Amino acid sequence: MMALPLEIRVFILSLAAPFVLYTANNISSLLTPLAILGLEGAILITVFFMAYLCVRNEKTVDPLFYVFAVFSFTSVADLTTALEQDGHIKGFMAFYINKGEPYLSTAYCIMMNYWNGVVHFVLLLMIVHCMRKGTPYRSIALLWAGSMIATQIVFIPGIVIGKHAKSIYPAFWRNILFLVLPVWAAAKLYNRPRELPIIPADKVEEEQKKGLLSRPKELLLTLCLLGAMAFTVFRGFVVLECALDICFTYIYQYEPYLKDNVAFSKVMMLVILFYALPMLTACVYGLNIPGCIWMLDWTLLLAGAIAQTQWAHIGASVHSRTPFTYRIPKDEWRLVMTLNVLFMAVPLLLALHVYRRPAFFMKTVPPGQANNDKKRK
């Protein structure tokens, strides 16, 4: 196995998750809620140790590798959970749903676990592949970190204030670790050098002299961000039970899922209102003012966060586990789905644009530096 590429070793390690779940499910009669938490801890420690064995012969190992390896394993476990809750497989998670985390059977959590098991798993394997090749992976890792942090920021409060608050078992506390680890990873990544392309100073200066009207793509993105900000504020007012007729009409006739007492989408709207809205505002500033190099990082975190939360929200709004009265009404399905998909797409398109055309966002060129560069040439 040591001769295999590192990402293949992590992939094989992750595939052990369904076997572990199946075994635990068959001894579930011996497991109390507290024992399930202890079992989870033992499994995570074992996965960490197996990850260490995968790289013990390497000269240098990035400590973040262990985080990515552990989350690769949990991603497959999450996918197994989602597949069982949708009835595609059985015999893996019944014990955990009953005595561990019963809220994982809700529509929002099922869609969240699909995202974890597919998108996060692919991103993590890509990161490990880049680690092995020695190629930059900071941008991909920040995208994953933004998505994973958003997952937990919505998931944990949603459990505490939603209808499942009275059925919180000890296994709930493992989610604190799953919040701390990606936050730590994001902090480590943020303090590392950015993956900046080599752009001539005169080209940077030329790009930064252009006004917004001379940059049609940035102008369009700015307008899209302003629209996303308005939509964010509006839905924030809706979940805060604003008395305006338009808010009342929207929650009853367009997105009744926002009323669901599971509360995940309600928490999500508030998180976006209080955390993503300032970031969207900052991005509008960054598109207009040259030299905002932080845009290369924060747009990735924002894109990952919005993509994950919107996926779970959209999916839960139409999922069969959601009561019919809370699903998107058939007559308004196209409009509501279009608005949500566009809201999800805007930060992704912004992050892609900033990544592909970073000249405007590079540090401002000091006066005369571009001319000096030309003379040296």
QUIGILIN-V618686 format. One line per field, one symbol per residue. psi: psi as a letter, one per 20 degrees, with the letter a starting at -180 (. if undefined). burial: b if it has 9 or more other C-alpha atoms within 8 Angstrom, else e. A space follows every 50 residues. Layout:
psi=???
burial=???
This chain:
psi=hiiqqghhghggghiighhgggghhijhiiprghhgghggghghhggggh hghhjhiqgqpphighghgghgghghhghggghghjjhrrjhjghhhgif nhiiiqgghghghgggifgggggghgghghggijqqjggghhggggghgh ghhggghhghiaijhilprhhhihhghiggghggggggghiqqqnpropq hhhggghiiprhhinhghgghghhhhghgghggghghgijlqiqhhgggg hhigmihiipjhighggghhghghghghhgghhgghihpqjmhihhghhg gggggggghhggggghijqhipqhiirpqghjgggghggggghhhghghg ggghhhmighirpppqpigghhgghh.
burial=eeeeebbebbbebbbbbbeebbbbbeeeeebebbebbeebeeebeebbeb bbebbeeeeeeeeebbbbbbbbbbbbbbbbbbbbbeeeeebbbebbbebb bbbbbbbbbbbbbbbbbbbbbebbbbbbbbbbeeeebbbbbbbbbbbbbb bbbbbbbbbebbbbbeebbbbbeebeebbebbbebbeebeeeeeeeeeee bbbbbebbebebeebeebbebbebbbebbeebbbbbbbbeebeeeebbbb bebbbbbbbeebbbbbbbbbbbbeebbebbbebbebbeebbbeebbbbbb bbbbbbbbbbbbbbbbbbbeebeeebbbbeebbeebbeebbebbbbbbeb bebbeeebbbbbebbeeebbeebeeee
